[in-house]
Amino acid sequence: AGSRREASLKKPLTLWSAFVLGFAALSYSFRFTEGKPPEDLLYKWSTVVGNLFQFGVILAIVYAIAGLGNRRQLLALRPPTSWRRSALIGVGIVVGMVALTYALEPVLHPGREQGITPSTWQPEHAAAYFVNGIVIAVVAPFVEELTFRGLGYSLLVRWGSWFAIIVVGLSFGLAHGLVQAFPFLAAFGAGLA
């Protein structure tokens, strides 16, 4: 039964890997050919629409890949085995990210690399800014959790928890298409896994 289960996860793993690597390649190609996004990106309604479309496509692909197996199990749609342990891991992630930021921020300046934080406040575009904030703070993390910590971790854990945690972290970092922020994103992705 174990070898049959492994064989049944081969296709979803191949598809997930190809999707993540393709998405990472696309993210890096945009980063290196287009440069930084416009400074007023978060003040535009087109950003809301574009991001919702992008996350919808990602969610549809992840949902389809998970459908090749036990979708609920592969997407990790279940409560944690221990809420206390999850809370302690969460605190550890916060402490670790603060320490990593303190150590690497002076050298890498990852916040500047992404370039989406506006330098001036434009109150006439506050509504678009607010909705973009919701997309970035709610929709993006939900889709990322299903993609990496749900499907990715579930497909990789057969080689061990630590292997899955490390590969999910690296994949999460790569998918963002950033160079200077990569260590932060990979560490954060691994911590969440």
Secondary structure, DSSP 8 states (H G I E B T S, - for coil): -HHHHHHHHHHHHHHHHHHHHHHHHHHHHHHHHH-S--TTGGG-HHHHHHHHHHHHHHHHHHHHHHTTS-HHHHTT-S--S-HHHHHHHHHHHHHHHHHHHHHHHHHH-HHHHH--S-SS--GGGHHHHHHHHHIIIIIHHHHHIIIIIIIIHHHHGGG-HHHHHHHHHHHHHHHTT-STTHHHHHHHHHHH-
